Amino acid sequence: MAGGHVSAAVAQTGNNPFLKAVAAISTLAGWCSAGMIVAAVAITCQMIVIRFVLNGSTIWQTEAVVYLVIAATLIGLPYVQRLRGHVNVDLIPISLPPRARFVLAVVTSLLSIAIVALMLFYGYDYWHFAWERGWRSDTIWGVRLWIPYLSIPVGFGLLLLQLIADLVAVLTGVDKPFGLE
């Protein structure tokens, strides 16, 4: 639109301090996630130089790249949710009247919160088990597995926080259900 204003589908915060704080945390998580992707690309480039230019062997690079990409995916979840970047099928919400759309938004938000809370619970349990038992990877590097596994409860915890903020925004009227007018 030339000269017009195009609003992005970003979670609205209004003047609510809780929503603003969660938005800032989710944005910080997005930046951390992007940093992990950049680090993984840099390590991959370094690994290529060592293996194919210098004809050397790599010890830690492949494992580090895998852990960084997985962590970036999990830590980036709340940022993608804040930007409404997850797959969204809005055929049903568009066809519903405003009140039914509101009810559907609340129900789907509550279901999402319950599922992510369950993932957080089991993710924390898995991380804690690895930390308590002192698990290490079966590679030469032998990384302590609680370190990469920490991204599971952190990522799902931050996603849970963003989902709660999204529900609060809809319930308080700061944001429209499904971002639809």
N, C-alpha and C positions, 0 to 999 in steps of 0.2 A: 504494500500500500504506500503509494507516494504521499508523503506529508502526513500520513495517518499514524496513529499509535497502535502498535501490535503488542498485546500483553501476552507474556509467556505463561505457560501453565505451571506456575511455581506456587507452592503452598503459601498462603497468605498469613501474615503475622499480626497485622493491625498494630495496635499500641500495647498488646499483651506482652508483658515481660517474659513470661514462661515460653510463649511461642517464639519470641525473638531469641531467647537463650538457646532453645532447641535448634532453631534455624542456624544460629552461629556454630553450634556444635556439629551439626550435620554438614555445614559448609567446610569446617575444619577437617572433618573426616574425609570429605571429598578431596581436599587438597592433599591430605596424607596418602590417600589412595592413588592419586595422580603421581605423587612422588615415588611411591612404590613401583608403579609401572615404569617411570623413567629410570629408576635404579635397576629394574629387571632388564630393560633394554640396554642400558650401559654395561651391565654385567655380561649380557649375551654378546655384545660387541667385543668386550675384552676377552671372552672365552673363544670367540672366533679367531681373534688375532693370536692368542696363545696356541691354539690347536693347529691352525692351518697356515699361519705365517711363521711362527717360531717353532713349529713342530713339537710343542711341549704337551704335557698332560694337564688336565684340569681336575681339581679335587672337589671343590666346594661350589663351583659356579652353577651347575645344572640344578642341584638341590636348592640353592638360594633363589634361583629364578622361579622355580616351581612354588616355593613357599611365599615369595613376594607377590606373585600373580594371584594365588589363592587368597592371601591376606588383603590384597588390593580389592578383590571382588567383594569380600565380606565387609571390610571397613567402608567401602564405597556404597553399600546398600542404603544407608540413611540419606545420603546426598542425592542418590537417584530417586528415592521416594520423595524427597523435598521438591525435586524438579519435575515430578510426575513422569519420570522416564521409564518406569516399568511398563510392560505390556498392558494396555488398557482397552477393554472392549466396552464401549459405552452405548451400544445399540439399545439395551434395555433401559438404562437411566435416561437416555434422551427421550424415549417414548413414554415415560411415566410422568404423571402430574407432579408438581413440586412437593407435595406432602409425602407421597409414596417414594419419591426420589430421596427425600430426607431420611425416611425410615430405612430404605435399602442401604443408604450410605452408612448409617449408624450400625446396622446389622453386619454389613461386610467389614466395617472397621473393627467391631468387636470380635468377629471371627478371625480376622487377620492378627489382632492383638493376641488372642488366645493361642493361635498356632505359633507365632513368633516367640511368645513367652515359653511355650513348650520346647521350642528349639533352643532358646536361651538356657533353660533349665538343664537339658541334656548336653548342650555344648559346654556349659560350665562344669558339669559332672565329668565329662570326658577330659577337659583341660586339667581339672583338679586331680584326676586319677593319674594322668601322665606326669604331673608335677610331683605328686606324692610318691609315686613309684620310681621317679628319676629316669623315665624312659629316654632313650637316645636313639637316633636313627641308626640303621644298620649299614651306614656308609663309612668311608674313611674319615670324613669330616666329623661324624658322630654328634650332630647338633642335638642339644637338649630339646626334646619335642614339645615341652610345655611352652616354649617361646613361639613357634609358629602356630601351635594350637590355641594360643591366647586370642588370636584373631576371631575364633568362633564365638566365644561369649561376648567379646567386645563388639563385634559386628552386629550380632543379633540384639545385644543390649541397646546399642545406638539406634538400630532399626525400630525396636520396640518403643523407644523414647520418641522417635519421629512419628510413629503411628499413633501414639497417645496424643501427641501435639496436633496431628491432623484431626483426630476425633474431637478434641477440645475446640479446635478452630471451627468445626462444623456445628458443634453444639452451642457455641457462643455466638454464632452468626458472623464470625470473622471471615470464614471461607464458605463458599457454596458447596453443596454436596456434589462430588465428582468434578468440581471446578466448573460446573455448568451454570449458566445464568438462568 
